[in-house]
Amino acid sequence: MRFHVVVQTLKGNIRVFCRVRPLAPGSSDVEKLESGQPVLAFPPAGDATTAGVELTASNGNKNTFTFDQVFGPTASQEEVFEEISLLVQSALDGYKVCIFAYGQTGSGKTHTMLGTPDQAGLIPRAVEQLFTAARALEASQGWTFEMKASMLEIYNEEYKDLLGKGPPAGKKHTVTHDERAGMTAVSHLEAVECADPKAVRALLERAARLRAVGATAANERSSRSHMVFLLSIRGANATTGQRLNGMLNLIDLAGSERLKTSGASGERLKETQAINKSLSALGDVIAALGSREAHIPYRNSKLTWLLQGCLGGDAKMLMIANVAPTLSAANESLCSLRFAAKVNATEIGTARRSTSFAK
Ligand SMILES: Nc1ncnc2c1ncn2[C@@H]1O[C@H](COP(=O)(O)OP(=O)(O)OP(=O)(O)O)[C@@H](O)[C@H]1O
């Protein structure tokens, strides 16, 4: 347990990875410039703890970025998870952990977070790992753990429960924070007790079906909304009296691409404004935390308001910037990499575990 704490603290509380997805099989997309140069290349970063990615725009301009990790198109789900597993594990030590997938529509966010049945993504792998570790601690060190999962969608600046029925007619979900206890409560949100990883898989399938229904009904809704997976972990140790509250939030953000708003109207315009608002609010919160401002603008979006207890000095954050390798995506990839670079340049204080001893 102690080992996890030390390693993660040394690496800092905000980390940024970049993941480049492969070209779709049979795709007619172009991934090279006319000169034959690839749009994305992976130069060495110059030190052992970071990795580089270089994007060449259609005008030939090169933009180089360094992140904590860069995964090329051949990186497997397992390789990506390996780099994240320590961070996930720390939720079981009483930390609040937030992992975001950021990028334009089609850049691989959902593949990274949820994956497919034969290429499981971060969420199922994280839950499986936490179960295994919790069981081992229960068997060897007198701990008991309770894990509860919720899933919600934020669409047009409104919360929607993906597992339960949601609030009664005429009511909305409300989010309240108990700062002293470090707890967040969402009204009318279903929290499903996770007795084993199989239960979580069933739950993810249920949520995916619900989102899919939305997608046909509301114009590719899944890429126009944020999907938030929340796992709360309560631990109690009968031998030592120690208690802990960990939290793992895994977020598949809405597509970050800027629509040409001049052509967008009605629902589409409203969606775009809501996405732009919440993504820039997320960037603003991170920037305000980094510059130690007295006021952190959590209230500026439903996303930052929901996650405020897990965004900040006490929490650990990871942003995965997903990018597509194609020439047609190069402009949006550049925007994503710039956003990620800004996050990467932010320093947030040392994470704190939420633990206490029963009297
Ligand atoms: N690393 C990868 N390996 C293999 N296939 C991938 C990978 N990343 C993405 N894909 C595939 O590329 C396509 C687009 O990916 P995905 O749906 O994850 O993008 P997205 O960013 O979540 O898009 P949206 O915003 O529409 O949800 C999917 O068919 C997905 O299976």
The ligand as a Gaussian input file, in Angstrom:
#p B3LYP/6-31G(d) Opt

LIG

0 1
 N       -6.749000       2.099000     -30.039000
 C       -7.691000       1.652000     -30.885000
 N       -7.568000       0.446000     -31.465000
 C       -8.506000      -0.027000     -32.321000
 N       -9.607000       0.660000     -32.673000
 C       -9.779000       1.878000     -32.129000
 C       -8.845000       2.442000     -31.215000
 N       -9.285000       3.645000     -30.844000
 C      -10.449000       3.843000     -31.486000
 N      -10.756000       2.782000     -32.273000
 C      -11.937000       2.664000     -33.132000
 O      -12.114000       3.923000     -33.780000
 C      -13.493000       4.293000     -33.802000
 C      -13.724000       5.619000     -33.086000
 O      -13.374000       5.469000     -31.734000
 P      -14.319000       5.901000     -30.514000
 O      -15.726000       5.599000     -30.786000
 O      -13.713000       5.339000     -29.295000
 O      -14.096000       7.461000     -30.585000
 P      -14.725000       8.584000     -29.620000
 O      -13.671000       9.602000     -29.502000
 O      -15.225000       7.982000     -28.378000
 O      -15.920000       9.109000     -30.483000
 P      -17.346000       9.669000     -29.958000
 O      -17.065000      11.042000     -29.451000
 O      -18.176000       9.631000     -31.197000
 O      -17.879000       8.760000     -28.883000
 C      -14.258000       3.144000     -33.187000
 O      -14.689000       2.291000     -34.217000
 C      -13.212000       2.450000     -32.329000
 O      -13.496000       1.078000     -32.137000

